[in-house]
Amino acid sequence: MSHRPIIDAGPGLNFLSIHRERLLVGILGKLSAPAAVEHEVLRKAALDPRFRPAERAWRKLTPTWIEVLPDEPTPGLTRVVHRLTQQPLAARLKHPKDLGETMVLAHAVVAAEAGAEVLVLIDDGLGARMATSEIRRLDRLRSTGCAVGSIKLAGTVTVLDRAAGTDHIASRAEMRQIYERLRGLDDGLPPIEKTTLLTTTRWAGPSS
C-alpha cells in the first residue's frame, strides 16, 4: 500500500518560491503535508518577500496536488507524537518550533504502522535524524514478523538528483542555476560541489 509523499515546509518553500512546483510534483507525484506545514509555509510567505511566490503556488496546488493532512488528535497521532516528543499532542501543537517535521514524521509513522510505504521529504537535520530512527524501528518490527510498512527519507538534493537529465533539468548548467537559487533561500543546503548533482550518472554524457 502506497501513500502520497509527505513534505516538510523547508523543501516546499524552496521549490515553490523559485516557481519549480512542476519539478517537485513531476518527480514525486501528488503530495501531502500536515496542517502545521501548510501554516508554516503560508506564514513564512507572508513575512519574507523571498518566499512570497510560495503562497500562490501552494493555494494553486491544494487540494489536488497537495493534500493537507489534519493534525487534530487521533489515537494514532496522539500515541506517536507523545513517543517522539514526550509531550501530549495538544501541548506540542501549541509550540511551532520544529512542529512541521514532527507532524510530517507522525503522519508517516501512523501510515507506515498501518502497512503503507511512505516517503518523507525533510531537509532539517533534527527531522532527518528522527526519521532515520523511526526507519530503523520499523525495520526491527518487520524483522520480528510485524506486518508494518516502511518510511523512506528524501530531501531537496534527492529530488534534484532524480530530475537530472529529464525535461525538468536538462543540463548541468540548468542544475547549477536551480541549485544556486535554492541555496539562496536555504543556507542549510551544502555547496553543489559537495553533492553528486553534477556528476550523477543520470546525465547522458560528459557535456550534458
N, C-alpha and C positions, 0 to 999 in steps of 0.2 A: 504494500500500500504506500503510495507516494503522497507527499504533502507539498503544497506550494513552498518555495524557499522563503525563509523569514529574514527580513533585513533589519539592520540596526540603523539609527539615524545618521551616523557618520558616512557610510557609503552612499546612503540615499541622498543626503545633502550634496555630496560631492558630485555624483553623476548628474543629478537633476540641475544643479546650479550651473553646470557648463553645457547644458542642453544636450546631454548624452543619455537621455532616458531610453531612447530606442536601442542603444547599445546594451543597456542594462537588461531590459526585458527581452531583447533579441537573444542574448546569451543565456539568461536564466529562466525565461518564460514568465508566466504570470506569478506575481509575488504576493506576499502577505507581510504585515507589520503590526505589532501591538499598538494599541491606542496610545500608549506612552511614547512610542516612537513618532507617531503622527504629531502628537503635541509638541515634541521637541523639534521636529522639522519645521513646523509652522511658526513656532516661537523664534527659532534662530533666523528663519527667513524674514520675519518682521523686524528683528533687531539689527541684523547685519546686512548691509546692501550687497555684499558678495554672494549671499545665499538667496537673494530676493527671487531669482527665477525659479527656485525650487518650489515655492508656494504654488505658482501657476501650474507647473508640471505635475505636482502632487495631486492637485484638485482635478486635473485632466485625467490622471491615471486611475484614480479611485472612482468607483469600487471595482471596475472591470479588470484592470491590470494590477492594482494593489488592493488587496482585501484587508481591511482594518480589523484586527482581532480584538474583541472586547477584553478588557483587563478586570472586569468585575469578578469578585471572588467565586470560584467554583471549588469543589473538593480537591480536584487535581492541582489547580494553580496554587491554592492555599497551601497544600502539602509541600509542593516543590519549592515555592518561594521561601517558606519557613526553613526548609532544609538547606537551601543555598545561602540564605542571609541571616538565619537565626532571628528573624523578625516575622511577626504576623503580616500577611499580605496587606491588610488595611493600613497598617503602620508604614510599611515600605512604600506604598503608593503616595504617601504624603511627602516623601523626600526625593526630589528629582535627580540628585546626583547619581549617575550610573544606573538610573532606573530603566532606561531603554534597553540596554544589553541584558539586564536582569530579566526583564519580561520577554525579550526575544528567546532567551535560553529556557525560561519557564514554559513558554508555549511549546517550544521544541521538545522539551523533555516529556511533557504531557502527551504530545502526539507520538513520540517515539515509544513511550511505555505502552501505548495502545497498539503498537505494531508498525507505525509509519516509518518511512525513510525520509529524513528531514535534513535539508541543507540550511545552515545559518550563515548569514553574511555579516561578519563583525570584524572591524579593524582594531577596536580598542584592546589594549594589552590585557587588562584585567578580565574583560569579557571573553577574550580568546582563551585565557588560562582556565576560566570557569568552564568554558565549552569543552576544552580538552579533558578536564577532569570528568565531566559528565559522559563524554565519549568513552572513556576508559571504564567508567562504572557500568554503562550499558554493555560494553564488551564482556565484562566479568559476569553480568547477569545472563547473557546469551551462552557463555561457556558453561554455566551450570544448568542449562536447559530451559531457562525462562524464555517465553515467547515475546520478546521485545524487538522493536525496530532499532534504528541507529540514527546517529547525528553525524553529519559531515560539516567541517568548518571551512569556510572560504572567506576571502577578503577582496578588497579592491584589486590587488595585484592578480588574484586568481581569475577574476572576471576579465581583466585586460589580457591575460595570457590566453584565455580561451578565445578571445576576439582577434588575436593576432593572425594575420593572413586571411581574414574574412572580409566581407563587404563593410563591416563595421570599422575595422582598422586595417587598411590595405597595405600599408608600408611602415617601415621602421621610422621614417620621418614623421608620419602621422602619429605613431605610437609615442614618440618623444614629445610631440606637441601636446597631445592629450594628457600625458603624464605630468608634464610641467604645469599645465593648468590645474590639474588635480592637486599637485603639491602646493600650489599657491593657496589652496583652500585648507589643506591638511598637512601641516608640517610633521605629522607623525609618520607620513609615508617616507621610506628611505629614498636616497638618490636612485635614479633609474639604473645607474651602473652597478648598484648593489643588488639588482634583481636580474632575472633571466629574460626580461621582456624584449631585449634587443637581440638575444642570442637563441631564443627558443626555436626548436626545430619546426614549429608551426609556420615559420617563414618559408616561402617556396624556394628562395635562392639567396646568395650572399648579398645581393644588392637590393632586395625587396624593400 
